[in-house]
Amino acid sequence: MNTFRLNTQQSYLFFLLLLSLGLFTYSVQSMRFDLSHGKSARCFFEDIQKISTMVYGNYSIVNPNKGHPLHPNHTITVQVTHAEDGGKYHLAERVQAGQFAFTAYQTGDYLVCFMLTDDDPQLTFSVDFDWKTGVTAKGRPNIVKKSNIDYMTYEVQIMQETALAIKEEMSYLLQRNTEMLELNWMTDNRMLLFIFVSYFICFSVAGLQLWHLKTFFQKKKLI
């Protein structure tokens, strides 16, 4: 019975590990939004809590007339900065599409802002934006090389992040398992105490009833 319970717990922990790793390693922000003339820049932020996290972004103006090139004046300016110190990680002015990739050596919020550069007041752009961080940013060797990041270092960072993710999830699951064992132990002790108190109350009530009957019969001189 104990062996079956142990195997069941191990299978359950393994399932939680696979599920949590799947959720952890797949964190992608893909979106499409509009930019209009005269309005402020559209900004998005990503909260990065791990140092040396890979960050990758890909953006492009949506062409409403497929089969025809975009007008050369239809451009945007894209800037990526750190929210706290204002450090710039990417700046592309008057472009129609682009990519960025860098290693985040600071934790905190990273901002990417899109600004319309065309002066036409009637103009509205739709922009496709794909933002990946951590393990999800792997598989981008071309953009990594363009960003002057050593490819071997990039691969090592991916493996390190994956190993850290597994370690953190295993530590969390072991902690939860320990908490559940402690909870079971406390529950068993409380149940044992409850049973002991119940028996004590039952025997006490039975003793009082016997004493009362004995006193009653003695008063009636039946015994």
mmCIF file of the C-alpha atoms, coordinates in Angstrom:
data_MODEL
# 
_entry.id   MODEL 
# 
loop_
_atom_site.group_PDB 
_atom_site.id 
_atom_site.type_symbol 
_atom_site.label_atom_id 
_atom_site.label_alt_id 
_atom_site.label_comp_id 
_atom_site.label_asym_id 
_atom_site.label_entity_id 
_atom_site.label_seq_id 
_atom_site.pdbx_PDB_ins_code 
_atom_site.Cartn_x 
_atom_site.Cartn_y 
_atom_site.Cartn_z 
_atom_site.occupancy 
_atom_site.B_iso_or_equiv 
_atom_site.pdbx_formal_charge 
_atom_site.auth_seq_id 
_atom_site.auth_comp_id 
_atom_site.auth_asym_id 
_atom_site.auth_atom_id 
_atom_site.pdbx_PDB_model_num 
ATOM 1   C CA . MET A 1 1   ? 0.000   0.000  0.000   1.00 0.00 ? 1   MET A CA 1 
ATOM 2   C CA . ASN A 1 2   ? 2.842   2.411  0.893   1.00 0.00 ? 2   ASN A CA 1 
ATOM 3   C CA . THR A 1 3   ? 4.665   1.492  -2.322  1.00 0.00 ? 3   THR A CA 1 
ATOM 4   C CA . PHE A 1 4   ? 1.580   2.283  -4.386  1.00 0.00 ? 4   PHE A CA 1 
ATOM 5   C CA . ARG A 1 5   ? 1.153   5.612  -2.614  1.00 0.00 ? 5   ARG A CA 1 
ATOM 6   C CA . LEU A 1 6   ? 4.802   6.488  -3.173  1.00 0.00 ? 6   LEU A CA 1 
ATOM 7   C CA . ASN A 1 7   ? 4.622   5.641  -6.881  1.00 0.00 ? 7   ASN A CA 1 
ATOM 8   C CA . THR A 1 8   ? 1.459   7.700  -7.216  1.00 0.00 ? 8   THR A CA 1 
ATOM 9   C CA . GLN A 1 9   ? 3.096   10.718 -5.578  1.00 0.00 ? 9   GLN A CA 1 
ATOM 10  C CA . GLN A 1 10  ? 6.169   10.401 -7.794  1.00 0.00 ? 10  GLN A CA 1 
ATOM 11  C CA . SER A 1 11  ? 4.020   10.205 -10.927 1.00 0.00 ? 11  SER A CA 1 
ATOM 12  C CA . TYR A 1 12  ? 2.038   13.231 -9.791  1.00 0.00 ? 12  TYR A CA 1 
ATOM 13  C CA . LEU A 1 13  ? 5.209   15.243 -9.104  1.00 0.00 ? 13  LEU A CA 1 
ATOM 14  C CA . PHE A 1 14  ? 6.633   14.271 -12.494 1.00 0.00 ? 14  PHE A CA 1 
ATOM 15  C CA . PHE A 1 15  ? 3.427   15.377 -14.216 1.00 0.00 ? 15  PHE A CA 1 
ATOM 16  C CA . LEU A 1 16  ? 3.494   18.722 -12.406 1.00 0.00 ? 16  LEU A CA 1 
ATOM 17  C CA . LEU A 1 17  ? 7.135   19.168 -13.376 1.00 0.00 ? 17  LEU A CA 1 
ATOM 18  C CA . LEU A 1 18  ? 6.442   18.597 -17.068 1.00 0.00 ? 18  LEU A CA 1 
ATOM 19  C CA . LEU A 1 19  ? 3.409   20.876 -16.979 1.00 0.00 ? 19  LEU A CA 1 
ATOM 20  C CA . SER A 1 20  ? 5.209   23.690 -15.181 1.00 0.00 ? 20  SER A CA 1 
ATOM 21  C CA . LEU A 1 21  ? 8.236   23.450 -17.483 1.00 0.00 ? 21  LEU A CA 1 
ATOM 22  C CA . GLY A 1 22  ? 5.969   23.627 -20.499 1.00 0.00 ? 22  GLY A CA 1 
ATOM 23  C CA . LEU A 1 23  ? 4.332   26.753 -19.141 1.00 0.00 ? 23  LEU A CA 1 
ATOM 24  C CA . PHE A 1 24  ? 7.652   28.265 -18.109 1.00 0.00 ? 24  PHE A CA 1 
ATOM 25  C CA . THR A 1 25  ? 9.492   27.707 -21.349 1.00 0.00 ? 25  THR A CA 1 
ATOM 26  C CA . TYR A 1 26  ? 6.672   28.973 -23.531 1.00 0.00 ? 26  TYR A CA 1 
ATOM 27  C CA . SER A 1 27  ? 6.150   32.641 -22.773 1.00 0.00 ? 27  SER A CA 1 
ATOM 28  C CA . VAL A 1 28  ? 5.578   34.613 -25.952 1.00 0.00 ? 28  VAL A CA 1 
ATOM 29  C CA . GLN A 1 29  ? 3.940   37.988 -26.504 1.00 0.00 ? 29  GLN A CA 1 
ATOM 30  C CA . SER A 1 30  ? 2.561   38.258 -30.026 1.00 0.00 ? 30  SER A CA 1 
ATOM 31  C CA . MET A 1 31  ? 0.258   41.151 -30.815 1.00 0.00 ? 31  MET A CA 1 
ATOM 32  C CA . ARG A 1 32  ? -1.046  43.505 -33.459 1.00 0.00 ? 32  ARG A CA 1 
ATOM 33  C CA . PHE A 1 33  ? -1.880  47.114 -32.651 1.00 0.00 ? 33  PHE A CA 1 
ATOM 34  C CA . ASP A 1 34  ? -2.610  50.397 -34.434 1.00 0.00 ? 34  ASP A CA 1 
ATOM 35  C CA . LEU A 1 35  ? -0.539  53.582 -34.576 1.00 0.00 ? 35  LEU A CA 1 
ATOM 36  C CA . SER A 1 36  ? -2.251  56.856 -35.474 1.00 0.00 ? 36  SER A CA 1 
ATOM 37  C CA . HIS A 1 37  ? -0.836  60.273 -36.274 1.00 0.00 ? 37  HIS A CA 1 
ATOM 38  C CA . GLY A 1 38  ? -0.948  62.798 -33.445 1.00 0.00 ? 38  GLY A CA 1 
ATOM 39  C CA . LYS A 1 39  ? -1.230  60.201 -30.698 1.00 0.00 ? 39  LYS A CA 1 
ATOM 40  C CA . SER A 1 40  ? 1.469   59.364 -28.206 1.00 0.00 ? 40  SER A CA 1 
ATOM 41  C CA . ALA A 1 41  ? 3.775   56.422 -28.671 1.00 0.00 ? 41  ALA A CA 1 
ATOM 42  C CA . ARG A 1 42  ? 2.543   52.927 -27.972 1.00 0.00 ? 42  ARG A CA 1 
ATOM 43  C CA . CYS A 1 43  ? 4.725   51.314 -25.314 1.00 0.00 ? 43  CYS A CA 1 
ATOM 44  C CA . PHE A 1 44  ? 4.848   47.827 -23.877 1.00 0.00 ? 44  PHE A CA 1 
ATOM 45  C CA . PHE A 1 45  ? 6.911   46.473 -21.018 1.00 0.00 ? 45  PHE A CA 1 
ATOM 46  C CA . GLU A 1 46  ? 8.265   43.112 -19.904 1.00 0.00 ? 46  GLU A CA 1 
ATOM 47  C CA . ASP A 1 47  ? 9.228   42.433 -16.289 1.00 0.00 ? 47  ASP A CA 1 
ATOM 48  C CA . ILE A 1 48  ? 12.452  40.409 -16.333 1.00 0.00 ? 48  ILE A CA 1 
ATOM 49  C CA . GLN A 1 49  ? 13.463  38.920 -13.002 1.00 0.00 ? 49  GLN A CA 1 
ATOM 50  C CA . LYS A 1 50  ? 16.562  36.963 -14.062 1.00 0.00 ? 50  LYS A CA 1 
ATOM 51  C CA . ILE A 1 51  ? 19.944  38.351 -14.971 1.00 0.00 ? 51  ILE A CA 1 
ATOM 52  C CA . SER A 1 52  ? 21.456  37.243 -18.315 1.00 0.00 ? 52  SER A CA 1 
ATOM 53  C CA . THR A 1 53  ? 18.032  36.587 -19.840 1.00 0.00 ? 53  THR A CA 1 
ATOM 54  C CA . MET A 1 54  ? 17.897  36.558 -23.638 1.00 0.00 ? 54  MET A CA 1 
ATOM 55  C CA . VAL A 1 55  ? 15.422  39.018 -25.173 1.00 0.00 ? 55  VAL A CA 1 
ATOM 56  C CA . TYR A 1 56  ? 14.291  38.894 -28.806 1.00 0.00 ? 56  TYR A CA 1 
ATOM 57  C CA . GLY A 1 57  ? 11.838  41.071 -30.704 1.00 0.00 ? 57  GLY A CA 1 
ATOM 58  C CA . ASN A 1 58  ? 10.503  41.189 -34.258 1.00 0.00 ? 58  ASN A CA 1 
ATOM 59  C CA . TYR A 1 59  ? 8.237   43.929 -35.607 1.00 0.00 ? 59  TYR A CA 1 
ATOM 60  C CA . SER A 1 60  ? 6.858   44.997 -38.973 1.00 0.00 ? 60  SER A CA 1 
ATOM 61  C CA . ILE A 1 61  ? 4.221   47.301 -40.419 1.00 0.00 ? 61  ILE A CA 1 
ATOM 62  C CA . VAL A 1 62  ? 1.244   45.398 -41.783 1.00 0.00 ? 62  VAL A CA 1 
ATOM 63  C CA . ASN A 1 63  ? 0.840   46.002 -45.498 1.00 0.00 ? 63  ASN A CA 1 
ATOM 64  C CA . PRO A 1 64  ? -2.884  46.624 -46.180 1.00 0.00 ? 64  PRO A CA 1 
ATOM 65  C CA . ASN A 1 65  ? -2.320  46.170 -49.924 1.00 0.00 ? 65  ASN A CA 1 
ATOM 66  C CA . LYS A 1 66  ? -0.793  42.763 -50.386 1.00 0.00 ? 66  LYS A CA 1 
ATOM 67  C CA . GLY A 1 67  ? 1.203   42.455 -53.564 1.00 0.00 ? 67  GLY A CA 1 
ATOM 68  C CA . HIS A 1 68  ? 2.208   46.129 -53.488 1.00 0.00 ? 68  HIS A CA 1 
ATOM 69  C CA . PRO A 1 69  ? 5.137   47.599 -51.548 1.00 0.00 ? 69  PRO A CA 1 
ATOM 70  C CA . LEU A 1 70  ? 4.601   50.013 -48.686 1.00 0.00 ? 70  LEU A CA 1 
ATOM 71  C CA . HIS A 1 71  ? 5.054   53.698 -49.372 1.00 0.00 ? 71  HIS A CA 1 
ATOM 72  C CA . PRO A 1 72  ? 8.651   54.649 -48.467 1.00 0.00 ? 72  PRO A CA 1 
ATOM 73  C CA . ASN A 1 73  ? 7.389   57.409 -46.152 1.00 0.00 ? 73  ASN A CA 1 
ATOM 74  C CA . HIS A 1 74  ? 5.289   54.984 -44.141 1.00 0.00 ? 74  HIS A CA 1 
ATOM 75  C CA . THR A 1 75  ? 7.786   54.310 -41.355 1.00 0.00 ? 75  THR A CA 1 
ATOM 76  C CA . ILE A 1 76  ? 8.002   54.018 -37.587 1.00 0.00 ? 76  ILE A CA 1 
ATOM 77  C CA . THR A 1 77  ? 10.631  54.573 -34.915 1.00 0.00 ? 77  THR A CA 1 
ATOM 78  C CA . VAL A 1 78  ? 11.219  51.798 -32.375 1.00 0.00 ? 78  VAL A CA 1 
ATOM 79  C CA . GLN A 1 79  ? 13.143  52.149 -29.138 1.00 0.00 ? 79  GLN A CA 1 
ATOM 80  C CA . VAL A 1 80  ? 13.902  49.625 -26.370 1.00 0.00 ? 80  VAL A CA 1 
ATOM 81  C CA . THR A 1 81  ? 15.018  50.970 -22.990 1.00 0.00 ? 81  THR A CA 1 
ATOM 82  C CA . HIS A 1 82  ? 15.311  49.957 -19.361 1.00 0.00 ? 82  HIS A CA 1 
ATOM 83  C CA . ALA A 1 83  ? 12.559  51.609 -17.332 1.00 0.00 ? 83  ALA A CA 1 
ATOM 84  C CA . GLU A 1 84  ? 14.735  52.496 -14.331 1.00 0.00 ? 84  GLU A CA 1 
ATOM 85  C CA . ASP A 1 85  ? 18.053  53.758 -15.696 1.00 0.00 ? 85  ASP A CA 1 
ATOM 86  C CA . GLY A 1 86  ? 16.874  54.637 -19.229 1.00 0.00 ? 86  GLY A CA 1 
ATOM 87  C CA . GLY A 1 87  ? 19.620  52.614 -20.899 1.00 0.00 ? 87  GLY A CA 1 
ATOM 88  C CA . LYS A 1 88  ? 18.979  52.092 -24.620 1.00 0.00 ? 88  LYS A CA 1 
ATOM 89  C CA . TYR A 1 89  ? 19.163  48.546 -25.996 1.00 0.00 ? 89  TYR A CA 1 
ATOM 90  C CA . HIS A 1 90  ? 17.704  49.197 -29.441 1.00 0.00 ? 90  HIS A CA 1 
ATOM 91  C CA . LEU A 1 91  ? 16.872  52.227 -31.557 1.00 0.00 ? 91  LEU A CA 1 
ATOM 92  C CA . ALA A 1 92  ? 15.604  52.068 -35.143 1.00 0.00 ? 92  ALA A CA 1 
ATOM 93  C CA . GLU A 1 93  ? 14.418  55.279 -36.797 1.00 0.00 ? 93  GLU A CA 1 
ATOM 94  C CA . ARG A 1 94  ? 12.146  55.488 -39.834 1.00 0.00 ? 94  ARG A CA 1 
ATOM 95  C CA . VAL A 1 95  ? 11.957  51.763 -40.546 1.00 0.00 ? 95  VAL A CA 1 
ATOM 96  C CA . GLN A 1 96  ? 9.180   49.529 -41.822 1.00 0.00 ? 96  GLN A CA 1 
ATOM 97  C CA . ALA A 1 97  ? 10.377  46.324 -40.121 1.00 0.00 ? 97  ALA A CA 1 
ATOM 98  C CA . GLY A 1 98  ? 13.159  45.235 -37.855 1.00 0.00 ? 98  GLY A CA 1 
ATOM 99  C CA . GLN A 1 99  ? 14.481  42.956 -35.139 1.00 0.00 ? 99  GLN A CA 1 
ATOM 100 C CA . PHE A 1 100 ? 16.353  43.299 -31.892 1.00 0.00 ? 100 PHE A CA 1 
ATOM 101 C CA . ALA A 1 101 ? 18.094  40.905 -29.544 1.00 0.00 ? 101 ALA A CA 1 
ATOM 102 C CA . PHE A 1 102 ? 20.132  41.477 -26.411 1.00 0.00 ? 102 PHE A CA 1 
ATOM 103 C CA . THR A 1 103 ? 21.059  39.970 -23.080 1.00 0.00 ? 103 THR A CA 1 
ATOM 104 C CA . ALA A 1 104 ? 19.344  41.579 -20.092 1.00 0.00 ? 104 ALA A CA 1 
ATOM 105 C CA . TYR A 1 105 ? 22.003  42.045 -17.431 1.00 0.00 ? 105 TYR A CA 1 
ATOM 106 C CA . GLN A 1 106 ? 19.594  43.937 -15.165 1.00 0.00 ? 106 GLN A CA 1 
ATOM 107 C CA . THR A 1 107 ? 16.293  42.934 -13.644 1.00 0.00 ? 107 THR A CA 1 
ATOM 108 C CA . GLY A 1 108 ? 13.194  45.109 -13.872 1.00 0.00 ? 108 GLY A CA 1 
ATOM 109 C CA . ASP A 1 109 ? 10.911  46.449 -16.579 1.00 0.00 ? 109 ASP A CA 1 
ATOM 110 C CA . TYR A 1 110 ? 12.115  46.748 -20.176 1.00 0.00 ? 110 TYR A CA 1 
ATOM 111 C CA . LEU A 1 111 ? 10.115  49.121 -22.398 1.00 0.00 ? 111 LEU A CA 1 
ATOM 112 C CA . VAL A 1 112 ? 9.645   48.988 -26.152 1.00 0.00 ? 112 VAL A CA 1 
ATOM 113 C CA . CYS A 1 113 ? 7.977   52.035 -27.694 1.00 0.00 ? 113 CYS A CA 1 
ATOM 114 C CA . PHE A 1 114 ? 6.632   52.505 -31.229 1.00 0.00 ? 114 PHE A CA 1 
ATOM 115 C CA . MET A 1 115 ? 6.246   55.998 -32.720 1.00 0.00 ? 115 MET A CA 1 
ATOM 116 C CA . LEU A 1 116 ? 4.728   57.041 -36.029 1.00 0.00 ? 116 LEU A CA 1 
ATOM 117 C CA . THR A 1 117 ? 7.083   59.163 -38.176 1.00 0.00 ? 117 THR A CA 1 
ATOM 118 C CA . ASP A 1 118 ? 4.773   59.986 -41.085 1.00 0.00 ? 118 ASP A CA 1 
ATOM 119 C CA . ASP A 1 119 ? 3.146   63.435 -40.984 1.00 0.00 ? 119 ASP A CA 1 
ATOM 120 C CA . ASP A 1 120 ? -0.104  62.406 -42.703 1.00 0.00 ? 120 ASP A CA 1 
ATOM 121 C CA . PRO A 1 121 ? -2.888  63.153 -40.136 1.00 0.00 ? 121 PRO A CA 1 
ATOM 122 C CA . GLN A 1 122 ? -5.218  60.609 -41.769 1.00 0.00 ? 122 GLN A CA 1 
ATOM 123 C CA . LEU A 1 123 ? -2.686  57.794 -41.623 1.00 0.00 ? 123 LEU A CA 1 
ATOM 124 C CA . THR A 1 124 ? -3.063  54.778 -39.330 1.00 0.00 ? 124 THR A CA 1 
ATOM 125 C CA . PHE A 1 125 ? -0.634  51.858 -39.224 1.00 0.00 ? 125 PHE A CA 1 
ATOM 126 C CA . SER A 1 126 ? -1.122  48.329 -37.968 1.00 0.00 ? 126 SER A CA 1 
ATOM 127 C CA . VAL A 1 127 ? 2.020   46.815 -36.513 1.00 0.00 ? 127 VAL A CA 1 
ATOM 128 C CA . ASP A 1 128 ? 2.785   43.141 -35.840 1.00 0.00 ? 128 ASP A CA 1 
ATOM 129 C CA . PHE A 1 129 ? 5.031   42.674 -32.809 1.00 0.00 ? 129 PHE A CA 1 
ATOM 130 C CA . ASP A 1 130 ? 6.549   39.455 -31.493 1.00 0.00 ? 130 ASP A CA 1 
ATOM 131 C CA . TRP A 1 131 ? 8.423   39.589 -28.184 1.00 0.00 ? 131 TRP A CA 1 
ATOM 132 C CA . LYS A 1 132 ? 10.199  36.592 -26.646 1.00 0.00 ? 132 LYS A CA 1 
ATOM 133 C CA . THR A 1 133 ? 12.271  36.299 -23.480 1.00 0.00 ? 133 THR A CA 1 
ATOM 134 C CA . GLY A 1 134 ? 14.258  33.588 -21.741 1.00 0.00 ? 134 GLY A CA 1 
ATOM 135 C CA . VAL A 1 135 ? 14.176  30.087 -23.165 1.00 0.00 ? 135 VAL A CA 1 
ATOM 136 C CA . THR A 1 136 ? 11.561  31.112 -25.751 1.00 0.00 ? 136 THR A CA 1 
ATOM 137 C CA . ALA A 1 137 ? 14.143  33.356 -27.425 1.00 0.00 ? 137 ALA A CA 1 
ATOM 138 C CA . LYS A 1 138 ? 16.201  30.373 -28.572 1.00 0.00 ? 138 LYS A CA 1 
ATOM 139 C CA . GLY A 1 139 ? 16.409  29.349 -32.188 1.00 0.00 ? 139 GLY A CA 1 
ATOM 140 C CA . ARG A 1 140 ? 17.409  32.846 -33.323 1.00 0.00 ? 140 ARG A CA 1 
ATOM 141 C CA . PRO A 1 141 ? 21.077  32.422 -34.344 1.00 0.00 ? 141 PRO A CA 1 
ATOM 142 C CA . ASN A 1 142 ? 20.900  34.972 -37.167 1.00 0.00 ? 142 ASN A CA 1 
ATOM 143 C CA . ILE A 1 143 ? 19.634  37.868 -35.082 1.00 0.00 ? 143 ILE A CA 1 
ATOM 144 C CA . VAL A 1 144 ? 21.987  36.864 -32.280 1.00 0.00 ? 144 VAL A CA 1 
ATOM 145 C CA . LYS A 1 145 ? 24.977  37.083 -34.607 1.00 0.00 ? 145 LYS A CA 1 
ATOM 146 C CA . LYS A 1 146 ? 23.783  40.418 -35.939 1.00 0.00 ? 146 LYS A CA 1 
ATOM 147 C CA . SER A 1 147 ? 23.604  41.726 -32.376 1.00 0.00 ? 147 SER A CA 1 
ATOM 148 C CA . ASN A 1 148 ? 27.269  40.829 -31.732 1.00 0.00 ? 148 ASN A CA 1 
ATOM 149 C CA . ILE A 1 149 ? 26.424  38.155 -29.158 1.00 0.00 ? 149 ILE A CA 1 
ATOM 150 C CA . ASP A 1 150 ? 28.699  35.157 -29.243 1.00 0.00 ? 150 ASP A CA 1 
ATOM 151 C CA . TYR A 1 151 ? 26.758  32.124 -30.468 1.00 0.00 ? 151 TYR A CA 1 
ATOM 152 C CA . MET A 1 152 ? 28.367  29.687 -28.040 1.00 0.00 ? 152 MET A CA 1 
ATOM 153 C CA . THR A 1 153 ? 27.600  32.007 -25.135 1.00 0.00 ? 153 THR A CA 1 
ATOM 154 C CA . TYR A 1 154 ? 24.049  32.218 -26.404 1.00 0.00 ? 154 TYR A CA 1 
ATOM 155 C CA . GLU A 1 155 ? 23.659  28.422 -26.429 1.00 0.00 ? 155 GLU A CA 1 
ATOM 156 C CA . VAL A 1 156 ? 25.203  28.122 -22.955 1.00 0.00 ? 156 VAL A CA 1 
ATOM 157 C CA . GLN A 1 157 ? 22.772  30.733 -21.659 1.00 0.00 ? 157 GLN A CA 1 
ATOM 158 C CA . ILE A 1 158 ? 19.849  28.756 -23.061 1.00 0.00 ? 158 ILE A CA 1 
ATOM 159 C CA . MET A 1 159 ? 21.070  25.564 -21.380 1.00 0.00 ? 159 MET A CA 1 
ATOM 160 C CA . GLN A 1 160 ? 21.736  27.420 -18.146 1.00 0.00 ? 160 GLN A CA 1 
ATOM 161 C CA . GLU A 1 161 ? 18.252  28.939 -18.120 1.00 0.00 ? 161 GLU A CA 1 
ATOM 162 C CA . THR A 1 162 ? 16.705  25.535 -18.834 1.00 0.00 ? 162 THR A CA 1 
ATOM 163 C CA . ALA A 1 163 ? 18.719  23.927 -16.031 1.00 0.00 ? 163 ALA A CA 1 
ATOM 164 C CA . LEU A 1 164 ? 17.777  26.714 -13.627 1.00 0.00 ? 164 LEU A CA 1 
ATOM 165 C CA . ALA A 1 165 ? 14.125  26.329 -14.599 1.00 0.00 ? 165 ALA A CA 1 
ATOM 166 C CA . ILE A 1 166 ? 14.256  22.590 -13.864 1.00 0.00 ? 166 ILE A CA 1 
ATOM 167 C CA . LYS A 1 167 ? 16.049  23.211 -10.563 1.00 0.00 ? 167 LYS A CA 1 
ATOM 168 C CA . GLU A 1 168 ? 13.534  25.838 -9.460  1.00 0.00 ? 168 GLU A CA 1 
ATOM 169 C CA . GLU A 1 169 ? 10.567  23.673 -10.367 1.00 0.00 ? 169 GLU A CA 1 
ATOM 170 C CA . MET A 1 170 ? 12.072  20.653 -8.589  1.00 0.00 ? 170 MET A CA 1 
ATOM 171 C CA . SER A 1 171 ? 12.754  22.762 -5.495  1.00 0.00 ? 171 SER A CA 1 
ATOM 172 C CA . TYR A 1 172 ? 9.204   24.084 -5.570  1.00 0.00 ? 172 TYR A CA 1 
ATOM 173 C CA . LEU A 1 173 ? 7.718   20.621 -5.961  1.00 0.00 ? 173 LEU A CA 1 
ATOM 174 C CA . LEU A 1 174 ? 9.894   19.218 -3.169  1.00 0.00 ? 174 LEU A CA 1 
ATOM 175 C CA . GLN A 1 175 ? 8.858   22.103 -0.946  1.00 0.00 ? 175 GLN A CA 1 
ATOM 176 C CA . ARG A 1 176 ? 5.192   21.483 -1.717  1.00 0.00 ? 176 ARG A CA 1 
ATOM 177 C CA . ASN A 1 177 ? 5.683   17.780 -1.057  1.00 0.00 ? 177 ASN A CA 1 
ATOM 178 C CA . THR A 1 178 ? 7.271   18.559 2.321   1.00 0.00 ? 178 THR A CA 1 
ATOM 179 C CA . GLU A 1 179 ? 4.420   20.905 3.175   1.00 0.00 ? 179 GLU A CA 1 
ATOM 180 C CA . MET A 1 180 ? 1.865   18.238 2.253   1.00 0.00 ? 180 MET A CA 1 
ATOM 181 C CA . LEU A 1 181 ? 3.670   15.638 4.393   1.00 0.00 ? 181 LEU A CA 1 
ATOM 182 C CA . GLU A 1 182 ? 3.719   18.057 7.326   1.00 0.00 ? 182 GLU A CA 1 
ATOM 183 C CA . LEU A 1 183 ? 0.035   18.793 6.794   1.00 0.00 ? 183 LEU A CA 1 
ATOM 184 C CA . ASN A 1 184 ? -0.759  15.064 6.721   1.00 0.00 ? 184 ASN A CA 1 
ATOM 185 C CA . TRP A 1 185 ? 1.279   14.547 9.882   1.00 0.00 ? 185 TRP A CA 1 
ATOM 186 C CA . MET A 1 186 ? -0.543  17.372 11.671  1.00 0.00 ? 186 MET A CA 1 
ATOM 187 C CA . THR A 1 187 ? -3.898  16.053 10.464  1.00 0.00 ? 187 THR A CA 1 
ATOM 188 C CA . ASP A 1 188 ? -3.110  12.546 11.723  1.00 0.00 ? 188 ASP A CA 1 
ATOM 189 C CA . ASN A 1 189 ? -2.060  13.905 15.122  1.00 0.00 ? 189 ASN A CA 1 
ATOM 190 C CA . ARG A 1 190 ? -5.177  16.029 15.388  1.00 0.00 ? 190 ARG A CA 1 
ATOM 191 C CA . MET A 1 191 ? -7.370  13.085 14.420  1.00 0.00 ? 191 MET A CA 1 
ATOM 192 C CA . LEU A 1 192 ? -5.628  10.941 17.044  1.00 0.00 ? 192 LEU A CA 1 
ATOM 193 C CA . LEU A 1 193 ? -6.169  13.645 19.640  1.00 0.00 ? 193 LEU A CA 1 
ATOM 194 C CA . PHE A 1 194 ? -9.791  13.993 18.595  1.00 0.00 ? 194 PHE A CA 1 
ATOM 195 C CA . ILE A 1 195 ? -10.336 10.225 18.931  1.00 0.00 ? 195 ILE A CA 1 
ATOM 196 C CA . PHE A 1 196 ? -8.667  10.227 22.361  1.00 0.00 ? 196 PHE A CA 1 
ATOM 197 C CA . VAL A 1 197 ? -10.843 13.136 23.539  1.00 0.00 ? 197 VAL A CA 1 
ATOM 198 C CA . SER A 1 198 ? -13.957 11.431 22.131  1.00 0.00 ? 198 SER A CA 1 
ATOM 199 C CA . TYR A 1 199 ? -13.170 8.205  23.994  1.00 0.00 ? 199 TYR A CA 1 
ATOM 200 C CA . PHE A 1 200 ? -12.463 10.172 27.157  1.00 0.00 ? 200 PHE A CA 1 
ATOM 201 C CA . ILE A 1 201 ? -15.793 12.009 26.918  1.00 0.00 ? 201 ILE A CA 1 
ATOM 202 C CA . CYS A 1 202 ? -17.701 8.779  26.196  1.00 0.00 ? 202 CYS A CA 1 
ATOM 203 C CA . PHE A 1 203 ? -16.124 6.915  29.121  1.00 0.00 ? 203 PHE A CA 1 
ATOM 204 C CA . SER A 1 204 ? -16.617 9.933  31.374  1.00 0.00 ? 204 SER A CA 1 
ATOM 205 C CA . VAL A 1 205 ? -20.311 10.155 30.465  1.00 0.00 ? 205 VAL A CA 1 
ATOM 206 C CA . ALA A 1 206 ? -20.706 6.398  30.947  1.00 0.00 ? 206 ALA A CA 1 
ATOM 207 C CA . GLY A 1 207 ? -19.006 6.620  34.383  1.00 0.00 ? 207 GLY A CA 1 
ATOM 208 C CA . LEU A 1 208 ? -21.250 9.508  35.425  1.00 0.00 ? 208 LEU A CA 1 
ATOM 209 C CA . GLN A 1 209 ? -24.328 7.578  34.323  1.00 0.00 ? 209 GLN A CA 1 
ATOM 210 C CA . LEU A 1 210 ? -23.249 4.526  36.351  1.00 0.00 ? 210 LEU A CA 1 
ATOM 211 C CA . TRP A 1 211 ? -22.550 6.694  39.388  1.00 0.00 ? 211 TRP A CA 1 
ATOM 212 C CA . HIS A 1 212 ? -25.928 8.392  39.036  1.00 0.00 ? 212 HIS A CA 1 
ATOM 213 C CA . LEU A 1 213 ? -27.761 5.054  38.740  1.00 0.00 ? 213 LEU A CA 1 
ATOM 214 C CA . LYS A 1 214 ? -25.892 3.666  41.729  1.00 0.00 ? 214 LYS A CA 1 
ATOM 215 C CA . THR A 1 215 ? -26.775 6.727  43.824  1.00 0.00 ? 215 THR A CA 1 
ATOM 216 C CA . PHE A 1 216 ? -30.403 6.548  42.689  1.00 0.00 ? 216 PHE A CA 1 
ATOM 217 C CA . PHE A 1 217 ? -30.727 2.858  43.576  1.00 0.00 ? 217 PHE A CA 1 
ATOM 218 C CA . GLN A 1 218 ? -29.071 3.436  46.933  1.00 0.00 ? 218 GLN A CA 1 
ATOM 219 C CA . LYS A 1 219 ? -31.551 6.197  47.764  1.00 0.00 ? 219 LYS A CA 1 
ATOM 220 C CA . LYS A 1 220 ? -34.422 3.932  46.776  1.00 0.00 ? 220 LYS A CA 1 
ATOM 221 C CA . LYS A 1 221 ? -32.797 1.176  48.860  1.00 0.00 ? 221 LYS A CA 1 
ATOM 222 C CA . LEU A 1 222 ? -32.879 -1.135 45.897  1.00 0.00 ? 222 LEU A CA 1 
ATOM 223 C CA . ILE A 1 223 ? -29.262 -2.132 46.394  1.00 0.00 ? 223 ILE A CA 1 
# 
